[in-house]
Amino acid sequence: MTAAHDLEEIVDLFAIGRPARSAGLMPVKIATLPLKKAVALVIEDWSDDKFRQLSAVIQRRTGPAIRSLEDIKHLYDCATFGTECHGKKPV
């Protein structure tokens, strides 16, 4: 069982984009904010840009980065509905 995420934990939100002159991916730091606000930004504010949504990375200070859109959506649901939130959805 995984530990619950602290939705008030301060995290860094990155967007991964392609640089103009190279085929590599470059992370661009968007903001430092609570996890709850970071997932809301990805799901609500980036909703019209599917590539940007899929390229979101949330870097936590207390654990591994959150890289999957499915995990970000799950955390958003936890924040929205006020339920206890774990790293992965129950199977």
HUCOR-V976679 format. One record per helix or strand of 3 or more residues. SS is the DSSP state (hx for helix, st for strand). FROM is the first residue (numbers start at 1). TO is the last residue. If there is no record, write none. Layout:
SS,FROM,TO ; SS,FROM,TO
This chain:
st,10,18 ; st,25,34 ; hx,35,45 ; hx,50,54 ; st,56,59 ; hx,69,81
